[in-house]
Amino acid sequence: MLTVFNVDTRQIKRYERDLKAFAAQAFPYATKATLNEAAFHAQKEWRTQIGRKMIERNKYTRQSIQVDRARGNQVLLQQATVGSIAPYMHLQESGGTIGKEGREGVPITTSYAAGQGMKTQPRTRLATRMNRRKAIRLQKGKRKGANRAQRNLLAVREAAKSGQKHVYLKTARKQGIFRIIGKGRKAKPRLVHDLTEQSVSIPKRPTLAPAVAATGRQLPAFYARALRFQLRRRGLFRAYG
């Protein structure tokens, strides 16, 4: 549990001055400890912000927030960093637009693909194993039929007859990958990956910025704690407790 206390900057300057005067070799350890405590505090705050502002479908997003600790005793070269290895976090932070990469539109996994029903919004789970795009194998080939509706109907029935679980369809309103439910003439398609949109806007949802701001407010306390620890460790000034 993090203990936060009010810090008098005059006291911090006294700690710093005394440590440099009587145990200068310990000063880099204090600065390093300050940077590392700040980085891990930011990591914790960032993960908390993610829990508040983002819909998490698994634990990866929070786990992607990692810390690279400060090392070495050259104060000017010390640095501790906190960041995410998740490729989508920069878009979550500042917003932006995702465009299609191929002939079809941007893939959007539906709530039905995640086993949450057709009308559940927003989707809060990953697609089930059988509905994940990597697991889907589509048959290729031209379809016969007088018009698009007829071709789609034939495609659904052929897929159901052959035991194929998924099929690509382009309807008047949607295009994408559909899962075939039922058999024979009762077979029905259910959209699992929507490929209709040519681009998708990602709204700005900052989680790093608030975490950094919250950490910044604690920096004086972190620094005072690190300086005081080094003073006490070296038996200097029992008045420091």
PEZI-V868170 format. One record per helix or strand of 2 or more residues. SS is the DSSP state (@ for helix, = for strand). FROM is the first residue (numbers start at 1). LEN is the number of residues. Records with the same first field share a line. If there is no record, write none. Layout:
# PEZI-V868170
SS=FROM-LEN / FROM-LEN
This chain:
# PEZI-V868170
@=9-14 / 24-30 / 60-4 / 75-3 / 89-6 / 129-3 / 133-3 / 148-15 / 184-3 / 208-9 / 219-15 / 238-3
==65-4 / 81-4 / 96-4 / 108-2 / 166-5 / 175-7 / 188-7 / 199-4
